[in-house]
Amino acid sequence: MVAPTFSIRPVAAANWSDFEALFEGRGAPKYCWCMAWRPMEERGSADNAARKQALHHRVQTGVPIGLLGYLDDEPVGWCSVAPRESFLKLSPHQDDGEAAVWSIVCFFVRRDHRKAGLSRTLLDAAVAYARGRGARVVEAYPVDPSSPSYRFMGFVELFTGRGFVPGGKAGSRRQVMRLAL
């Protein structure tokens, strides 16, 4: 029996249907379509279909939104990574004049593939992806494992284990973690 192969690909028009399949699966974040931190018109009244369409429009126009993790050809994981300016303000202390900062704002790994190190693999790929597109800093906004919310943003230990350093608070639960490239 051949061992499965894990690969990572940026979300693009060509693999949007894979992204859809992952997000529409059981337990997936189809309630937000990873638009929680992205600007969109009619934010307060937007339903799931409107959020999905807004993200799809970004992909169709070539705006980076993140990476899909595949086990063989099946999408099993997601990491939202994009230029920080493509998001709403992520921290009250954010320096909007700082150039070439990319942000990681979400992870999702299908339940049947959790606890296998895929978040670390997605994080490493996200850093490489951002670096390859000119990022000088990658920021993330994780929480402690005891946090009752924002867990989709990852845990602090994931980032410290990859060389990220604390950069302040991004609210009452979220930390700012930074990696200079």
N, C-alpha and C positions, 0 to 999 in steps of 0.2 A: 504494500500500500504506500502510495506517495504522500509525503507530508504536505499539508496545505501551505500555500505561499501567501504571505501578507505583503500587500503593496499599498502605496498611497498615491492618490491623484488629486490635483486641484479640481474643484467643482467648476464645470464649464458647460456650455450649451450641449456639448456632445454627451455628457454623462448626467445631465439634469434628472433624467428618469431614474437613475440609481439613487440620487439624493432624495427624490420623491419617495422611492420605495423604502429607504431607510427611515425617513421622517414619518411616513404613514404607517409604519409597523407598530406592533403592540408595544406600549411603554415608551414610545418615542416622543420627542418634544413637538408634536404637530400642533400644539396649542399656541406656540409662539413663532414657529418657522424661523427661529434665530433672528427675529426682528426686534427683540426687547431693547437692544442697545443701538439699533440703527434708526436714523431719522426716516419718517414717512408721514405723508399727509394723513389727516384724520386719524391720528394715533389712537385717541381715546375711543373711537367708535369702530375701529378696524376689527373685523372678525378673522378667523383662521384663513379663509379664502383670500382676503385682502392682504394679509401678511405674506402668504405664500406667493401671491402675484407680485408683491413689491420685491421680494427676494429674487424671484424668477427674472424680473425686469433687470435687476442688477447683473445677474449672470448673463443675460442676453446682450447687455451693453458692455460686457468685458470687465466689470468691476469685480475685483477679487473678493470672495466671501469666505473661503476656507478650503479644507482638505477632507476627502473621503478616504477611509481606510477600508481595504478590501481583503477578504479571505478568499483566495482564488479570485473568482469574478463576482463575489457577493459582497455588497456594501455592509459593513458591520460597525463602522465607527466614523466619527465626525469631530473635527476641530475647527472652530471659527477663528480664522486669523486673517487680518486685513489691515491696511493703513489706519492708524488711529483717527485720522480726520474723517474717515468714512462712518464713524460712530458718533453717537451723542456723547456729551461730556461724561467721562468714566470715573473721574475723581475730582473733588472740589479743589484740589491742589495742582491739577494738571496744567502744565505750561504749554498753551496752544501754539506758542512760537517755536517750540522745539521741533526740528525737522526730522524726517525719516524715522518716525516711531511707528511701529506696528503693534497691534493689540490682539491678544488671545482672550476671547470672552466666553467660550463655551466648549465643552466636551460632551460627547454622547457616545457610549459604547453599548451595543445591544446586550441585554441581560445575559444571554447565553455565551457571551465572549468576555465578560468582565473577569477581573482578577487574573488576567493573563499578560499584563504589562502593555496592553495596547495604548493606554493613555500616555505612557512614557514614549512609546514609539511615535504616536501622533504629535506629541510635544516636540520631540527632536526634529521631526519632519517640518513642523510649523516654523521652527527657528530657522532651519535651512531654507525653507521657502521664502521667508521674509528677508533673510540675508541675500538670497539670490535676486531679490527685487529691490535692493538698495537700502534696506533697513539698517540703521545704525544702533537702534535699541529695540528690544521686544519687551512689551509690558504685559502683565497678566494681573488678574484681580481675584485671586483665590480666597477661600475661607478655611478656617480650622475644621477638622472633621466633626466637631461637636455642633457646628452651625446648623440651625434648623432650616436655613434657606440658602440660596445661591450656590448650592453644591455642584451645579452644572458648570460652574466656573473653575472647578478643580480645587484641590487641597494644597495648602501652603507647602507641605512636604514634597509634593511632586515637583514643584518649581525649585525649592532649595536644593534638591537632589540633582538638579541640572544646572546649577551655577547661578540661578537668579538670586538677587539680593533684595531685602526689604526697601521699599521706597515710600513708605507712609501708609496712610489709611485711605480707603475709598468709600467710606461709610462706616456704619457701626459694626459690620461683620466682615466686609471685604478688605483684604490687604492689597497694596500695590507691590508687585514684585517686578524687578527690572533686570534685564540681561543686556549688557553692552556688548555689541558685536565687533 
